């Protein structure tokens, strides 16, 4: 067994290189995980472009610092533990257990933690592949590595035997879709609602999948990439609209024509600020807009609160990440429906650590959906 651990390190915007690190011994309560697959998230693309302000407007607002090892969507196997460490199900972890670790480490003691708020509101939150960087020992805090170090207090979830790695790596993304249930609750629609998913990359596709499985009626997918729209159609979209061919006015008109009065729910998953403004034009009076894609601060947009929100009684739901309680249900949802829907279409490419830069560039082009890094390649 070698003591050298290979990892793809982002050293600056647009710059990646493979470095080796010493194999760490886990401290009490920590877990050393051998990474099987690690997804490329929209957040990683922002970091690659140098767009690094996260959690703006909260106690967690920070600018990421390079160098860092990205990768917070992970599936792996327990290599070793620092003493007895319990999984989320209350059972001790053992070497060889297949696990999905949470993307964040909450402090467990601040007001948000003790009052059952979403853990991404924790005042002292640490994020794998983001705030946790190479400067902090033992450096291996991202999934773009052969081994990943999980700090004490990290929520860890066992993977069901029937869930393959290629779907388990989507767990964190699917756990971000709690806005689907929130929109139904605050919008007063139990089933059959008309839904727009604006931006059908992996995050948008997970919103689309859950909306379909929960029984929505008309399901509209919007994107600029034809391959994404084709995949959305295969996964249940009843109408696809190419935002590269239709301007903002045309998109809003097509949505209103198809839904009669506007969509009951619009999930904005694009990561582009202007689409939030467009989403407000697509939703019906009394409907719900879920903003799930604006995790990185890319600047303001212009909204008329009276015209766009107050007078039409539109509810806006902000989603800053996944919830701890969403991980296990996300895996169960994926496992139960793996044969019902062509979920295997979501992961389109597996690439080696040495190809991380190419993988990031590929993930932003037509023909690619979820691109994952496989340290074993």
SVG drawing of the C-alpha trace seen along z (x, -y; Angstrom):
<svg xmlns="http://www.w3.org/2000/svg" viewBox="-56 -48 60 53">
<polyline fill="none" stroke="black" stroke-width="0.4" points="0.0,0.0 1.5,-3.3 1.6,-6.3 1.1,-8.7 -2.4,-10.0 -3.1,-11.5 -5.5,-14.4 -6.5,-16.9 -5.8,-20.3 -7.3,-23.6 -4.4,-26.0 -6.0,-29.1 -8.9,-29.9 -8.6,-27.8 -5.6,-25.9 -5.5,-22.3 -2.7,-19.8 -2.3,-16.4 -0.4,-16.5 0.5,-13.8 -0.2,-14.1 0.7,-11.9 -1.8,-9.3 -3.4,-10.6 -4.4,-8.6 -8.0,-9.6 -8.3,-11.4 -10.9,-10.3 -14.3,-10.6 -12.9,-11.1 -13.3,-8.8 -10.9,-8.1 -12.8,-7.3 -11.6,-5.8 -13.4,-7.7 -15.1,-5.7 -16.8,-8.6 -16.9,-12.4 -19.3,-14.6 -18.5,-17.9 -21.1,-20.4 -22.1,-23.8 -20.4,-25.3 -17.1,-23.7 -17.5,-25.3 -18.0,-28.7 -14.8,-28.1 -12.9,-27.1 -14.0,-30.4 -12.9,-32.4 -16.4,-33.1 -15.8,-32.3 -18.2,-34.4 -20.5,-31.9 -23.3,-32.2 -23.6,-35.9 -25.9,-37.7 -25.5,-35.0 -23.1,-34.6 -21.2,-32.1 -20.4,-34.6 -16.9,-33.8 -14.6,-34.0 -12.9,-30.6 -9.2,-30.4 -6.9,-28.4 -5.4,-25.8 -8.2,-23.4 -9.5,-20.0 -13.0,-20.2 -15.6,-17.6 -18.6,-17.5 -20.8,-15.0 -19.2,-11.8 -19.6,-8.0 -16.9,-5.9 -15.9,-3.1 -14.7,-3.4 -10.9,-2.9 -10.5,-3.4 -12.0,-5.3 -10.7,-7.1 -12.3,-4.8 -16.0,-4.1 -17.9,-6.4 -21.6,-6.0 -23.4,-6.3 -26.6,-8.3 -28.5,-5.0 -26.8,-4.7 -24.7,-1.7 -20.9,-1.8 -19.0,-2.2 -16.7,0.6 -13.9,0.8 -15.5,1.6 -18.9,0.0 -20.1,-1.9 -21.0,-5.5 -22.1,-8.9 -20.8,-11.7 -22.7,-14.9 -21.2,-17.9 -21.0,-20.1 -19.9,-19.8 -22.2,-21.8 -21.0,-23.0 -24.0,-21.5 -24.1,-24.3 -25.2,-27.6 -28.8,-28.9 -29.5,-27.4 -28.1,-24.0 -30.0,-23.7 -33.3,-25.0 -33.5,-22.4 -32.8,-24.9 -31.2,-23.7 -27.7,-22.9 -26.3,-25.1 -27.3,-28.0 -24.9,-27.0 -22.9,-30.0 -19.6,-28.0 -20.3,-25.7 -17.4,-24.0 -17.8,-22.8 -16.0,-19.9 -14.4,-21.0 -15.1,-24.6 -14.2,-26.3 -12.0,-23.4 -8.9,-23.7 -5.4,-22.4 -4.0,-24.9 -5.7,-22.9 -4.1,-19.6 -4.4,-16.9 -5.6,-18.7 -7.7,-15.9 -11.1,-17.6 -12.5,-17.0 -13.6,-14.1 -11.3,-14.7 -8.8,-12.5 -8.0,-8.9 -8.7,-9.3 -11.0,-11.9 -10.7,-12.9 -14.1,-13.3 -13.9,-15.4 -15.5,-14.4 -19.2,-15.4 -19.7,-14.8 -23.0,-13.1 -22.3,-9.8 -24.9,-7.7 -24.8,-4.0 -25.6,-3.3 -28.3,-0.7 -26.9,2.4 -29.3,2.0 -28.1,-1.5 -25.1,-1.5 -22.3,-4.0 -23.4,-5.9 -26.7,-6.8 -25.4,-7.1 -23.1,-9.9 -26.3,-11.9 -27.4,-11.7 -26.3,-15.2 -27.8,-16.7 -31.1,-15.0 -31.1,-16.1 -31.0,-19.7 -34.5,-19.3 -36.4,-19.9 -37.9,-23.0 -40.2,-20.6 -42.0,-19.6 -41.9,-23.2 -43.5,-24.6 -46.3,-22.1 -46.9,-22.9 -46.9,-26.7 -48.6,-26.7 -51.5,-24.6 -51.2,-22.0 -51.0,-18.4 -50.6,-16.8 -51.1,-17.5 -49.4,-20.9 -47.8,-22.5 -44.0,-22.8 -41.2,-24.6 -37.6,-23.5 -35.4,-26.4 -32.0,-24.9 -31.8,-21.1 -28.3,-20.3 -27.9,-17.7 -29.6,-19.8 -32.5,-20.7 -32.9,-17.1 -33.2,-16.0 -35.9,-18.6 -37.6,-17.4 -37.4,-13.7 -38.8,-14.4 -41.6,-16.6 -42.6,-13.8 -42.4,-11.1 -44.6,-13.1 -47.3,-13.4 -47.0,-16.7 -49.1,-17.4 -47.5,-19.5 -43.7,-19.5 -41.7,-22.1 -37.9,-22.0 -35.9,-25.0 -32.2,-25.0 -29.8,-26.2 -28.2,-22.8 -30.2,-20.4 -28.7,-17.3 -30.0,-18.4 -33.4,-19.0 -33.4,-15.6 -32.5,-13.9 -35.2,-16.0 -37.8,-14.7 -36.7,-11.1 -37.1,-11.6 -40.6,-13.0 -40.7,-16.6 -43.9,-17.2 -42.6,-20.3 -39.0,-21.4 -38.0,-25.0 -34.6,-26.0 -33.5,-29.3 -30.8,-29.6 -33.5,-29.9 -36.2,-31.8 -35.8,-35.2 -37.1,-36.0 -40.5,-37.3 -41.0,-34.2 -40.1,-31.8 -42.6,-33.5 -45.3,-33.5 -44.8,-29.8 -45.0,-28.8 -48.2,-30.9 -49.7,-29.5 -49.0,-25.9 -50.1,-26.3 -53.1,-28.7 -52.4,-31.0 -48.7,-30.5 -47.0,-27.6 -47.9,-26.7 -44.3,-26.2 -41.0,-27.4 -37.7,-25.9 -34.8,-28.1 -31.8,-25.8 -29.7,-27.6 -27.2,-29.5 -27.7,-32.5 -29.1,-35.6 -31.4,-36.8 -33.4,-33.5 -34.8,-34.5 -36.4,-37.5 -37.7,-35.4 -39.1,-32.8 -41.2,-35.5 -42.8,-36.2 -43.6,-32.5 -45.3,-31.7 -49.1,-32.2 -50.6,-34.6 -50.4,-32.8 -47.7,-30.4 -44.3,-29.6 -40.8,-30.3 -38.0,-28.2 -34.5,-29.7 -32.1,-26.7 -29.4,-27.7 -27.9,-31.0 -25.5,-29.6 -22.6,-31.7 -22.9,-35.5 -22.9,-36.7 -24.5,-40.1 -27.9,-41.7 -30.9,-41.7 -33.7,-44.2 -37.1,-43.1 -40.2,-45.2 -41.5,-43.9 -45.0,-45.2 -45.5,-44.0 -43.5,-40.8 -44.1,-39.5 -46.6,-41.3 -49.6,-42.1 -49.6,-38.6 -49.1,-37.1 -46.1,-35.0 -44.1,-33.1 -40.3,-32.9 -38.5,-30.0 -34.7,-30.3 -32.7,-27.1 -29.1,-27.3 -28.2,-23.7 -29.3,-20.2 -30.7,-19.2 -29.2,-16.5 -32.6,-14.8 -32.7,-14.7 -29.8,-12.2 -31.3,-8.9 -34.7,-9.6 -32.8,-10.7 -31.0,-7.4 -34.2,-5.5 -35.9,-7.5 -33.1,-6.7 -33.0,-3.1 -36.8,-2.6 -37.0,-4.2 -33.8,-3.0 -35.8,-0.7 -38.8,-3.0 -36.9,-5.9 -33.7,-6.0 -31.7,-7.4 -28.5,-6.0 -28.6,-8.7 -27.7,-11.4 -24.0,-10.4 -22.6,-10.6 -18.8,-10.7 -16.3,-9.1 -12.8,-10.6 -9.4,-10.3 -8.0,-12.7 -5.4,-13.7 -8.2,-14.8 -9.9,-17.1 -9.5,-20.2 -10.9,-18.6 -13.7,-17.2 -14.7,-20.7 -14.6,-22.0 -16.6,-19.1 -19.2,-19.5 -20.1,-22.9 -20.7,-21.7 -23.5,-20.1 -23.5,-16.3 -22.5,-16.1 -24.7,-15.9 -23.2,-14.8 -19.4,-14.3 -17.7,-12.4 -14.1,-11.8 -13.0,-8.2 -9.7,-8.1 -9.2,-4.5 -8.9,-5.3"/>
</svg>
